[in-house]
Every structure is written in structure tokens, then in C-alpha cells.
């Protein structure tokens, strides 16, 4: 599993401090409470979110009556942090879980997998069922991984749906998919560049490796 570390990262700490001010500052929506928890699941190009506020008398959901973070402080900060945490060929995280407090530093944890939750009736929230192969393929097109750094559980999803995922090609520093190729930078795929066409017969190695992962042959 790929690990993502934010220890002593100034951008991360600044973002957590901003969230704490929005929650517990003079005009904070959680002023007088003990903790705010927020989870964001990135399903490119959208996000799914849940949260709760803890007080001395119990917990309540976030998002009601305006008790939520601003888009700039949360979504845009995490989007930029996600881009900054990308390493070509190693992929990017999917779920972020944040805890902020009034009297101590907050913390951030990130995970490759989707951390979803169900409604009280045991069903998925509308639009929040687990991602399918097409969703993961969109993530890999934007933040590609090599064949060997795609997790086995993600390969299982691609295999079950018969989808060949975009792959990072270290030789060309590119993402290769559907016989197309685009350059990849430290911030992910460069979508400003028009894709070039690949002739698989001239580059059999990487395609054979993908086929082995998908079909065992």
C-alpha cells in the first residue's frame, strides 16, 4: 500500500489551523463544542462528504443550519494538498479524514480506499455507493500509477468490469490509455497537451504486463 505522509508539512498545518478558526473562532459554527470531524472522499471530478460535531452533550451532523467549513478552507485546500502529494507512478489518496479541536492541533489522515458510510436503513446514500471501474479509471487518468503500484483490490474491480486502466509509463513519463499517451508531471497528468497515438505493436512490453494483471496471461 502506498503511504502518504504530511508530518511537518507547512501547507497542511496552515490548512488545519484555518479550519480550527472557522469552527471554533469568534464567529465559529462550532464555538463551545469539543471537536469537529470531517471526511471527504474524492471521486474525480466530484467529492462525497460526511461530518459530525462533538459537544459535551453528544454529537450532531455537520452541514445543518450553516454549520460547515467554507469551500475555500476545506475542498480547495484538500484538492491542492492532494495534487501536492502526488508522485508520478505512485498514485494519490482518495479519502481524507480531518479532526479539529478548539485547544490543540488538528490532524489529517488519508487513505487510498474510499471510506463510505450507509444510511440508518443500511442502504447507501444516493450517489454514494462504492466506486466502479470507470470511477477508478478517471482517477488513474489524472493521477496515474504504474502496473505494480495499482493495489490488488483496484485490479479486482477493473478485472470484474473488464476495464483496462490508464497506466503510468516511466519510460516516457506519461499516462497511457486506449492507445493514447499524455505527459505526466509532479502534479499529475498534463491535460493541456493533446494526446499522441500509440502503436502497441512497437511497445509490446507494457501492454503484455497489463494483460497479465487483468487476465493472468
Order of alpha helices (4+ residues) and beta strands (2+ residues): alpha-beta-beta-beta-alpha-beta-beta-alpha-alpha-beta-beta-beta-beta-beta-alpha
